[in-house]
């Protein structure tokens, strides 16, 4: 009887630990996706800046001649 209760408590602890691990992995995956999205937006912004810088360089280059 006492061993059955100990077994149930042990199983509950193991299942709870596994649930916590799964939840933590889920959170990590969601955070990784969010960071990847932010990184993509930074890349797009950098590309736009490069295009604008080239336009400015062309304008400044024409004025010097």
N, C-alpha and C positions, 0 to 999 in steps of 0.2 A: 504494500500500500504506500509506504513512504518512498519506496524506490520509484513507484509510478509517478508520484508527484515531482520528485527530483528530475525524472526523465522529462516530464512535461515542461518544467521550468527550463531545463537545459535546451530543449528543442525550441522553446519560445525565444530564448536568448539568441540561439543560432539563427533562427528565422528573422528576428529583429535586426541582427547584424547584417545579414544578407540584404535585407530591405534597405538598410541605410547605405550600403555599398552601391546598390542599384540606383538609389536616389541621387547619391553623390556623382555617379557616372553620368546620369541624365543632366544634372546641373552643369557638369563640365562640358558636355556636348553642346548644350545650349549656349554657354559662354563662348565656346570656340566658334560657333556659327556667328555669334554677334561680333566677335573680334574680326572674323574674316570679312563680314559685311563692312565694318568700319575701315578695314584695310583697303577694300575695293573702292570705297568712296574717296579715300585719301589718294589712291592711284588716279582716279578720274579727275580729281581736283588738280593734281600735279600735271597731268596731261593738258588740261585747260590752261594752266599757268605757262607751260612751255609754248603753247600756241600763241598766247598773248605776248610773251617775251619775244618770239620770233617776229611778230608783227611790229612791235616797237623797234626792234633792231633794224628792220627793213626801213622804217620811217626815218630813224635817226641816221642810218647809212646814206639815204638819199639826200638828206639835208647837208651832210658834210661835203658831198661832191658839188 
